[in-house]
Amino acid sequence: MDRFDREILDFMRSWAPYGGPPTDQALEEFGLTRDELIERVRLIVATEAARREHEQQRPWLRLQNTAPATDTKTSTKGH
């Protein structure tokens, strides 16, 4: 998440108790309509959730990649 995204989230949090920001405030602050700002917040939240999910899975992926490969062939040495 970059600085702009954090500023948007802080702005929206500050307006949350009042039902969200008025369109003129959103436009003045970010150059976005209220609806565009709300859509941007949804995108930020979804992206952050996906990033965190990926990070939580990362240790398991690392274990899968470093696990020794099992050989399914049977050895026929000596025959």
Backbone as CSV, one residue per row, in Angstrom:
resi,resn,N_x,N_y,N_z,CA_x,CA_y,CA_z,C_x,C_y,C_z
1,MET,0.851,-1.167,0.000,0.000,0.000,0.000,0.898,1.232,0.000
2,ASP,0.605,2.147,-0.894,1.430,3.345,-0.970,0.831,4.477,-0.118
3,ARG,1.537,5.582,-0.110,1.137,6.723,0.715,-0.241,7.253,0.317
4,PHE,-0.500,7.356,-0.970,-1.785,7.853,-1.454,-2.931,6.973,-0.956
5,ASP,-2.751,5.657,-1.025,-3.780,4.728,-0.539,-4.009,4.897,0.962
6,ARG,-2.927,5.059,1.725,-3.074,5.277,3.174,-3.815,6.571,3.464
7,GLU,-3.530,7.613,2.692,-4.223,8.893,2.879,-5.715,8.747,2.584
8,ILE,-6.044,7.990,1.555,-7.451,7.747,1.238,-8.134,7.016,2.386
9,LEU,-7.501,5.978,2.902,-8.106,5.219,4.002,-8.260,6.079,5.250
10,ASP,-7.261,6.884,5.571,-7.358,7.784,6.730,-8.502,8.777,6.550
11,PHE,-8.609,9.330,5.348,-9.675,10.275,5.032,-11.041,9.624,5.203
12,MET,-11.197,8.426,4.661,-12.479,7.729,4.750,-12.801,7.344,6.194
13,ARG,-11.778,6.936,6.956,-12.008,6.613,8.374,-12.488,7.843,9.142
14,SER,-11.913,8.992,8.825,-12.301,10.207,9.539,-13.742,10.617,9.218
15,TRP,-14.227,10.272,8.041,-15.593,10.605,7.638,-16.581,9.479,7.943
16,ALA,-16.131,8.319,8.312,-17.012,7.165,8.540,-18.140,7.443,9.544
17,PRO,-17.860,8.106,10.659,-18.952,8.353,11.617,-20.074,9.231,11.059
18,TYR,-19.799,9.920,9.956,-20.774,10.844,9.370,-21.393,10.289,8.085
19,GLY,-21.178,9.014,7.822,-21.753,8.399,6.630,-20.897,8.552,5.391
20,GLY,-19.647,8.892,5.565,-18.742,9.065,4.432,-18.599,10.528,4.070
21,PRO,-17.632,10.823,3.240,-17.374,12.220,2.890,-18.379,12.760,1.878
22,PRO,-18.630,14.066,1.949,-19.444,14.665,0.886,-18.633,14.718,-0.408
23,THR,-19.335,14.736,-1.522,-18.670,14.714,-2.826,-17.674,15.853,-2.979
24,ASP,-18.025,17.054,-2.515,-17.111,18.186,-2.693,-15.803,17.990,-1.935
25,GLN,-15.867,17.370,-0.757,-14.639,17.094,0.012,-13.772,16.047,-0.681
26,ALA,-14.392,14.999,-1.187,-13.653,13.943,-1.891,-12.989,14.503,-3.139
27,LEU,-13.732,15.327,-3.863,-13.214,15.927,-5.088,-12.058,16.879,-4.791
28,GLU,-12.232,17.687,-3.765,-11.192,18.650,-3.378,-9.919,17.947,-2.900
29,GLU,-10.087,16.919,-2.105,-8.944,16.234,-1.486,-8.203,15.315,-2.449
30,PHE,-8.950,14.579,-3.290,-8.327,13.536,-4.115,-8.626,13.631,-5.606
31,GLY,-9.475,14.565,-5.987,-9.825,14.679,-7.398,-10.729,13.558,-7.866
32,LEU,-11.432,12.933,-6.924,-12.335,11.825,-7.234,-13.731,12.153,-6.712
33,THR,-14.756,11.688,-7.410,-16.109,11.821,-6.873,-16.232,10.898,-5.668
34,ARG,-17.286,11.074,-4.925,-17.511,10.223,-3.749,-17.597,8.752,-4.162
35,ASP,-18.336,8.478,-5.242,-18.478,7.094,-5.709,-17.136,6.519,-6.173
36,GLU,-16.337,7.326,-6.859,-15.008,6.865,-7.302,-14.110,6.585,-6.104
37,LEU,-14.226,7.436,-5.089,-13.422,7.244,-3.882,-13.823,5.963,-3.156
38,ILE,-15.114,5.710,-3.072,-15.598,4.486,-2.429,-15.108,3.255,-3.199
39,GLU,-15.153,3.324,-4.519,-14.652,2.209,-5.332,-13.156,2.018,-5.119
40,ARG,-12.437,3.112,-5.010,-10.989,3.031,-4.764,-10.705,2.375,-3.416
41,VAL,-11.501,2.714,-2.406,-11.332,2.091,-1.084,-11.577,0.591,-1.180
42,ARG,-12.595,0.188,-1.908,-12.861,-1.253,-2.082,-11.670,-1.952,-2.737
43,LEU,-11.089,-1.312,-3.725,-9.930,-1.872,-4.406,-8.724,-1.969,-3.462
44,ILE,-8.493,-0.923,-2.689,-7.381,-0.923,-1.730,-7.553,-2.053,-0.721
45,VAL,-8.750,-2.177,-0.166,-9.017,-3.205,0.842,-8.867,-4.601,0.244
46,ALA,-9.396,-4.815,-0.942,-9.297,-6.128,-1.588,-7.841,-6.476,-1.903
47,THR,-7.093,-5.501,-2.383,-5.680,-5.728,-2.706,-4.883,-6.045,-1.454
48,GLU,-5.140,-5.300,-0.395,-4.434,-5.535,0.866,-4.793,-6.902,1.451
49,ALA,-6.054,-7.295,1.369,-6.477,-8.610,1.864,-5.796,-9.726,1.075
50,ALA,-5.703,-9.570,-0.234,-5.038,-10.574,-1.067,-3.551,-10.650,-0.745
51,ARG,-2.931,-9.507,-0.510,-1.504,-9.482,-0.170,-1.259,-10.192,1.156
52,ARG,-2.110,-9.920,2.134,-1.949,-10.571,3.449,-2.190,-12.073,3.361
53,GLU,-3.173,-12.467,2.580,-3.444,-13.895,2.384,-2.233,-14.579,1.763
54,HIS,-1.650,-13.935,0.770,-0.466,-14.488,0.117,0.691,-14.604,1.109
55,GLU,0.876,-13.599,1.946,1.947,-13.642,2.947,1.717,-14.750,3.963
56,GLN,0.482,-14.985,4.329,0.187,-16.052,5.281,0.469,-17.418,4.679
57,GLN,0.290,-17.553,3.382,0.536,-18.832,2.713,2.007,-19.021,2.385
58,ARG,2.756,-17.960,2.367,4.156,-18.015,1.947,4.979,-19.064,2.702
59,PRO,4.895,-19.163,4.028,5.691,-20.224,4.697,5.339,-21.617,4.198
60,TRP,4.062,-21.866,3.922,3.668,-23.182,3.432,4.193,-23.411,2.023
61,LEU,4.170,-22.366,1.217,4.710,-22.498,-0.139,6.209,-22.762,-0.086
62,ARG,6.892,-22.096,0.835,8.330,-22.294,0.979,8.617,-23.737,1.375
63,LEU,7.817,-24.295,2.274,8.007,-25.685,2.692,7.772,-26.645,1.533
64,GLN,6.757,-26.353,0.734,6.466,-27.212,-0.412,7.606,-27.184,-1.422
65,ASN,8.213,-26.028,-1.618,9.292,-25.901,-2.600,10.603,-26.512,-2.123
66,THR,10.803,-26.621,-0.818,12.065,-27.165,-0.310,11.949,-28.615,0.134
67,ALA,10.744,-29.177,0.104,10.573,-30.568,0.505,11.299,-31.470,-0.484
68,PRO,11.961,-32.510,0.018,12.666,-33.414,-0.895,11.683,-34.115,-1.829
69,ALA,12.095,-34.235,-3.049,11.254,-34.907,-4.047,11.241,-36.393,-3.758
70,THR,10.088,-36.996,-3.907,9.986,-38.451,-3.710,10.043,-39.103,-5.068
71,ASP,10.849,-40.148,-5.159,11.005,-40.857,-6.425,9.988,-41.998,-6.436
72,THR,9.120,-42.012,-7.408,8.084,-43.044,-7.469,8.565,-44.283,-8.199
73,LYS,9.745,-44.231,-8.807,10.289,-45.400,-9.504,10.928,-46.345,-8.485
74,THR,10.814,-47.612,-8.703,11.450,-48.582,-7.829,12.829,-48.899,-8.400
75,SER,13.728,-49.118,-7.531,15.101,-49.403,-7.936,15.201,-50.816,-8.468
76,THR,15.945,-50.987,-9.565,16.112,-52.314,-10.156,17.592,-52.698,-10.160
77,LYS,18.376,-52.112,-9.262,19.820,-52.428,-9.221,20.011,-53.887,-8.847
78,GLY,20.972,-54.514,-9.474,21.332,-55.874,-9.156,20.499,-56.891,-9.887
79,HIS,19.539,-56.515,-10.670,18.729,-57.510,-11.389,18.981,-57.453,-12.829
